[in-house]
Amino acid sequence: MPVVVAPDDLRANLAQHWDITADHYTSAFTPDVLQKLDPETTREMGFEVNVDGAKVDDSGRVLLPIWPLRATRR
């Protein structure tokens, strides 16, 4: 089960020694698909669906918080 860590907390704790280059990834989901998911299931997966606040890319695909972090050691 992934652990939810706020991006600000992540940067505050790692930014002294690491350059964080990604904290979201492009999913295959559109907001319409996410809206149909069971809220309890998504909560157990570590995220809650907020279609109105969802970030999307240029193709309309939802950007979700990333679980594997991409960073470069300074």
Backbone as CSV, one residue per row, in Angstrom:
resi,resn,N_x,N_y,N_z,CA_x,CA_y,CA_z,C_x,C_y,C_z
1,MET,0.852,-1.176,0.000,0.000,0.000,0.000,0.896,1.237,0.000
2,PRO,0.712,2.123,-0.946,1.534,3.334,-0.987,1.227,4.259,0.186
3,VAL,2.220,4.992,0.597,2.071,5.969,1.672,1.864,7.331,1.038
4,VAL,0.872,8.066,1.503,0.598,9.384,0.957,1.469,10.404,1.679
5,VAL,2.306,11.092,0.937,3.166,12.144,1.472,2.903,13.384,0.639
6,ALA,2.616,14.490,1.297,2.346,15.730,0.578,3.598,16.184,-0.164
7,PRO,3.451,16.694,-1.395,4.617,17.154,-2.150,5.457,18.190,-1.397
8,ASP,4.809,19.088,-0.665,5.560,20.096,0.098,6.419,19.449,1.173
9,ASP,5.879,18.419,1.865,6.652,17.711,2.885,7.821,16.965,2.257
10,LEU,7.550,16.348,1.129,8.592,15.616,0.413,9.742,16.543,0.042
11,ARG,9.413,17.671,-0.553,10.439,18.628,-0.960,11.173,19.212,0.242
12,ALA,10.459,19.500,1.324,11.090,20.063,2.518,12.119,19.107,3.106
13,ASN,11.850,17.806,3.022,12.749,16.827,3.621,13.854,16.343,2.696
14,LEU,13.643,16.405,1.383,14.635,15.873,0.453,15.369,16.927,-0.368
15,ALA,14.822,18.123,-0.456,15.351,19.123,-1.387,16.771,19.588,-1.069
16,GLN,17.220,19.410,0.160,18.575,19.832,0.492,19.621,19.030,-0.283
17,HIS,19.323,17.774,-0.569,20.304,16.903,-1.224,19.845,16.338,-2.563
18,TRP,18.574,16.550,-2.911,18.021,15.954,-4.121,17.249,16.986,-4.920
19,ASP,17.342,16.922,-6.241,16.500,17.721,-7.128,15.346,16.835,-7.574
20,ILE,14.149,17.136,-7.112,12.979,16.325,-7.432,12.403,16.829,-8.756
21,THR,12.299,15.927,-9.720,11.871,16.331,-11.052,10.478,15.836,-11.414
22,ALA,9.879,14.963,-10.626,8.528,14.497,-10.944,7.806,14.103,-9.670
23,ASP,6.574,14.552,-9.536,5.754,14.095,-8.418,4.344,13.737,-8.883
24,HIS,4.125,13.698,-10.197,2.867,13.254,-10.787,3.174,12.430,-12.035
25,TYR,2.280,11.563,-12.395,2.434,10.837,-13.648,1.116,10.889,-14.412
26,THR,1.191,10.704,-15.697,0.001,10.713,-16.532,-0.657,9.344,-16.472
27,SER,-1.911,9.330,-16.097,-2.656,8.072,-16.061,-3.344,7.862,-17.411
28,ALA,-3.988,6.738,-17.543,-4.781,6.470,-18.738,-6.230,6.890,-18.521
29,PHE,-6.532,7.422,-17.334,-7.892,7.775,-16.971,-8.264,9.183,-17.413
30,THR,-9.498,9.338,-17.825,-10.062,10.665,-18.022,-10.900,10.977,-16.776
31,PRO,-11.249,12.226,-16.547,-12.090,12.540,-15.381,-13.393,11.733,-15.349
32,ASP,-13.995,11.473,-16.506,-15.238,10.682,-16.547,-15.034,9.275,-16.001
33,VAL,-13.914,8.655,-16.344,-13.627,7.304,-15.853,-13.400,7.323,-14.347
34,LEU,-12.635,8.288,-13.859,-12.375,8.364,-12.417,-13.652,8.563,-11.620
35,GLN,-14.570,9.311,-12.159,-15.818,9.589,-11.456,-16.627,8.314,-11.240
36,LYS,-16.429,7.314,-12.080,-17.170,6.058,-11.983,-16.540,5.062,-11.001
37,LEU,-15.313,5.332,-10.521,-14.642,4.410,-9.606,-15.274,4.456,-8.228
38,ASP,-15.235,3.324,-7.536,-15.762,3.233,-6.185,-14.881,4.035,-5.225
39,PRO,-15.444,5.028,-4.506,-14.640,5.871,-3.621,-13.882,5.096,-2.540
40,GLU,-14.470,4.037,-2.013,-13.790,3.253,-0.979,-12.551,2.560,-1.551
41,THR,-12.650,2.049,-2.759,-11.521,1.384,-3.404,-10.376,2.356,-3.635
42,THR,-10.678,3.539,-4.162,-9.610,4.505,-4.425,-8.989,5.002,-3.125
43,ARG,-9.787,5.154,-2.081,-9.253,5.581,-0.778,-8.273,4.542,-0.246
44,GLU,-8.598,3.264,-0.412,-7.702,2.193,0.014,-6.411,2.183,-0.794
45,MET,-6.464,2.670,-2.039,-5.284,2.723,-2.890,-4.413,3.941,-2.579
46,GLY,-4.883,4.832,-1.720,-4.066,5.968,-1.313,-4.449,7.290,-1.944
47,PHE,-5.566,7.337,-2.635,-5.995,8.621,-3.182,-7.518,8.703,-3.191
48,GLU,-8.002,9.922,-3.161,-9.430,10.162,-3.254,-9.710,10.882,-4.564
49,VAL,-10.820,10.564,-5.160,-11.178,11.146,-6.447,-11.883,12.481,-6.223
50,ASN,-11.313,13.529,-6.809,-11.917,14.852,-6.811,-11.874,15.319,-8.260
51,VAL,-12.885,14.949,-9.017,-12.887,15.220,-10.452,-12.792,16.716,-10.726
52,ASP,-13.459,17.525,-9.909,-13.424,18.976,-10.120,-12.026,19.554,-9.916
53,GLY,-11.231,18.949,-9.045,-9.891,19.452,-8.775,-8.786,18.682,-9.476
54,ALA,-9.159,17.752,-10.348,-8.160,16.910,-11.008,-7.323,17.717,-11.996
55,LYS,-6.023,17.455,-11.970,-5.115,18.035,-12.965,-5.114,17.109,-14.173
56,VAL,-5.163,17.680,-15.366,-5.145,16.876,-16.585,-4.047,17.378,-17.519
57,ASP,-3.585,16.477,-18.412,-2.601,16.885,-19.411,-3.316,17.447,-20.637
58,ASP,-2.570,17.749,-21.679,-3.147,18.341,-22.888,-4.142,17.418,-23.602
59,SER,-4.063,16.119,-23.327,-4.974,15.155,-23.945,-6.185,14.846,-23.073
60,GLY,-6.294,15.516,-21.923,-7.425,15.288,-21.035,-7.272,14.114,-20.100
61,ARG,-6.049,13.536,-20.027,-5.793,12.419,-19.114,-5.414,12.971,-17.749
62,VAL,-5.901,12.329,-16.714,-5.692,12.788,-15.346,-4.256,12.552,-14.905
63,LEU,-3.676,13.557,-14.244,-2.362,13.427,-13.631,-2.566,13.016,-12.183
64,LEU,-1.974,11.896,-11.804,-2.107,11.376,-10.449,-0.791,11.510,-9.699
65,PRO,-0.856,11.588,-8.358,0.396,11.618,-7.589,1.242,10.389,-7.907
66,ILE,2.533,10.596,-8.001,3.430,9.504,-8.361,3.856,8.750,-7.100
67,TRP,3.968,7.449,-7.202,4.442,6.673,-6.059,5.942,6.458,-6.133
68,PRO,6.497,6.042,-7.259,7.963,6.032,-7.324,8.425,7.456,-7.633
69,LEU,9.314,7.958,-6.855,9.798,9.337,-6.986,10.972,9.401,-7.955
70,ARG,11.024,10.411,-8.776,12.165,10.640,-9.657,12.947,11.816,-9.099
71,ALA,14.210,11.580,-8.755,15.048,12.625,-8.180,16.498,12.363,-8.550
72,THR,17.297,13.432,-8.534,18.724,13.327,-8.844,19.512,13.842,-7.647
73,ARG,20.460,13.036,-7.171,21.265,13.438,-6.008,22.209,14.555,-6.445
74,ARG,22.306,15.567,-5.626,23.194,16.706,-5.923,24.632,16.375,-5.599
